[in-house]
Amino acid sequence: MKIKHSALPLIMAAMIASSCNNATKTPSHDDMLNAIDSIEASINVEFPETIDTAISNGLINKYVQFADAYPNDSLTPSFLLQAARWAYATNNVDDMVKYYDRIIDNYEGYEKLDECMYEKGLNLDNAGRKEEARKAYQEFIDEYPEHFLTEDIKKAIKLLDMSDEQLNEFLNQQTK
């Protein structure tokens, strides 16, 4: 078969465009949910005995891939919350913060927004990132001044300023 030189660039462009479209095709909504369900079924999501980093990272990636593909889906903030929790469990605090912030910034009506804001501060505190924890705690207090956790969070902020010696003394006084 003889192809004219003027048609060759068009054919090559079509082939490249076709291969690019196939390479970047987003899995369907149901395929993504099935992939997440499959990984979750292989581990005890609520109480894992041990954390397999490869499986955890795979699950996090699936949660985030779903959120990227379907940002307006009702499951998206819940999947991002799970991604944040798994990121923290695998000591990836920077990603944890990124996922919590994504929920806080984009899902104002999410029923667990208070939980996200609280966990962000608590986990930053536990990770030793005191200034970031203070900021997260203060954002919680500003957003939820009447929340049942607000007084406890105010106490947690005070604890951030204590030295280890002061903290031990404080805790000893609390147990008396």
C-alpha positions as CSV (number, residue, x, y, z in Angstrom):
1,M,0.0,0.0,0.0
2,K,1.4,3.4,-1.0
3,I,0.6,6.3,1.3
4,K,1.0,9.9,0.1
5,H,3.5,11.9,2.1
6,S,0.9,14.6,2.9
7,A,-1.5,12.0,4.5
8,L,1.3,10.5,6.7
9,P,1.4,13.2,9.3
10,L,-2.4,13.1,9.7
11,I,-2.3,9.3,10.2
12,M,0.6,9.5,12.7
13,A,-1.2,12.3,14.6
14,A,-4.4,10.2,14.8
15,M,-2.4,7.2,16.1
16,I,-0.7,9.3,18.7
17,A,-3.9,10.9,19.8
18,S,-5.6,7.5,20.0
19,S,-2.8,6.0,22.1
20,C,-2.7,9.0,24.4
21,N,-6.5,8.8,25.0
22,N,-6.2,5.1,25.9
23,A,-3.3,5.7,28.2
24,T,-5.0,8.4,30.3
25,K,-8.5,7.0,30.4
26,T,-10.0,7.3,33.8
27,P,-11.4,4.0,35.2
28,S,-15.2,4.0,35.6
29,H,-16.8,5.0,38.9
30,D,-17.8,1.4,39.5
31,D,-14.3,0.0,38.6
32,M,-12.8,2.4,41.1
33,L,-15.3,1.5,43.9
34,N,-14.6,-2.2,43.2
35,A,-10.9,-1.7,43.4
36,I,-11.2,0.2,46.7
37,D,-13.6,-2.5,48.1
38,S,-11.2,-5.2,47.0
39,I,-8.2,-3.7,48.8
40,E,-10.3,-2.9,51.9
41,A,-11.6,-6.5,52.0
42,S,-8.0,-7.7,52.0
43,I,-7.2,-5.9,55.3
44,N,-9.1,-5.1,58.4
45,V,-9.7,-1.4,57.7
46,E,-11.0,-0.5,61.1
47,F,-8.4,-2.3,63.2
48,P,-5.4,-3.5,61.2
49,E,-3.1,-5.8,63.2
50,T,-0.1,-4.8,61.1
51,I,0.2,-2.2,58.5
52,D,1.6,-3.3,55.1
53,T,3.0,-0.1,53.6
54,A,2.6,-1.2,50.0
55,I,-1.1,-2.2,50.5
56,S,-1.7,1.0,52.6
57,N,-0.2,3.2,49.9
58,G,-2.2,1.4,47.2
59,L,-5.4,2.0,49.2
60,I,-4.4,5.7,49.7
61,N,-3.7,6.0,46.0
62,K,-7.1,4.5,45.1
63,Y,-8.9,6.9,47.5
64,V,-7.1,9.9,46.0
65,Q,-7.6,8.7,42.5
66,F,-11.3,8.4,43.1
67,A,-11.4,11.9,44.7
68,D,-9.5,13.4,41.7
69,A,-11.8,11.7,39.2
70,Y,-15.1,12.3,41.1
71,P,-14.6,15.4,43.3
72,N,-18.4,16.0,43.5
73,D,-19.3,12.5,44.5
74,S,-20.8,12.1,48.0
75,L,-18.1,9.4,48.8
76,T,-15.2,11.7,48.0
77,P,-14.7,13.4,51.4
78,S,-15.0,10.1,53.2
79,F,-12.4,8.6,51.0
80,L,-10.1,11.6,51.6
81,L,-10.6,11.2,55.3
82,Q,-9.6,7.5,55.0
83,A,-6.6,8.5,52.9
84,A,-5.6,11.0,55.7
85,R,-5.9,8.4,58.4
86,W,-3.9,5.8,56.5
87,A,-1.3,8.4,55.6
88,Y,-0.9,9.2,59.3
89,A,-0.8,5.4,60.2
90,T,2.1,5.0,57.8
91,N,3.9,8.1,59.2
92,N,3.3,10.2,56.1
93,V,2.2,13.3,58.0
94,D,2.7,15.7,55.0
95,D,0.2,13.7,52.9
96,M,-2.1,13.4,55.9
97,V,-2.2,17.2,56.2
98,K,-2.8,17.5,52.4
99,Y,-5.8,15.2,52.5
100,Y,-7.3,16.9,55.6
101,D,-6.8,20.3,54.1
102,R,-8.5,19.1,50.9
103,I,-11.5,18.1,52.9
104,I,-11.5,21.3,55.0
105,D,-11.1,23.6,52.0
106,N,-13.5,21.9,49.6
107,Y,-16.2,20.1,51.5
108,E,-17.7,22.7,53.8
109,G,-21.0,20.7,54.3
110,Y,-19.3,17.4,55.1
111,E,-20.8,15.9,58.2
112,K,-17.4,14.9,59.6
113,L,-15.7,18.2,59.0
114,D,-15.3,18.8,62.8
115,E,-13.7,15.4,63.1
116,C,-11.3,16.1,60.3
117,M,-10.2,19.4,61.8
118,Y,-9.8,17.9,65.2
119,E,-7.9,14.9,64.0
120,K,-5.6,17.1,61.9
121,G,-4.6,19.0,65.0
122,L,-4.3,16.0,67.2
123,N,-2.2,14.0,64.7
124,L,0.1,17.0,64.1
125,D,0.5,17.3,67.9
126,N,1.3,13.6,68.2
127,A,3.8,13.9,65.3
128,G,5.6,16.6,67.3
129,R,4.6,19.4,64.9
130,K,3.5,21.7,67.6
131,E,3.1,25.0,65.7
132,E,1.1,23.4,63.0
133,A,-1.0,21.6,65.7
134,R,-1.6,24.9,67.5
135,K,-2.8,26.5,64.2
136,A,-5.1,23.5,63.4
137,Y,-6.5,23.5,67.0
138,Q,-7.2,27.3,66.8
139,E,-8.9,26.8,63.4
140,F,-11.2,24.2,65.1
141,I,-12.0,26.6,68.0
142,D,-12.7,29.4,65.6
143,E,-15.0,27.3,63.5
144,Y,-16.7,25.4,66.3
145,P,-16.6,27.6,69.5
146,E,-19.6,25.7,71.0
147,H,-18.4,22.2,70.1
148,F,-18.1,19.7,73.0
149,L,-14.4,19.3,72.3
150,T,-13.5,23.0,72.3
151,E,-12.6,23.2,76.0
152,D,-10.4,20.1,75.7
153,I,-8.7,21.6,72.7
154,K,-8.0,24.8,74.5
155,K,-6.3,22.7,77.2
156,A,-4.3,20.9,74.5
157,I,-3.1,24.2,73.3
158,K,-1.8,25.0,76.8
159,L,0.0,21.7,76.9
160,L,1.8,22.5,73.7
161,D,3.7,25.3,75.6
162,M,4.8,23.0,78.4
163,S,8.3,21.5,78.7
164,D,8.5,17.7,79.2
165,E,9.1,18.3,82.9
166,Q,6.1,20.7,83.2
167,L,3.9,18.2,81.3
168,N,4.9,15.3,83.6
169,E,4.1,17.4,86.6
170,F,0.7,18.4,85.1
171,L,-0.2,14.8,84.3
172,N,0.8,13.7,87.8
173,Q,-1.5,16.3,89.3
174,Q,-4.3,15.1,87.1
175,T,-4.0,11.5,88.3
176,K,-4.2,12.5,92.0
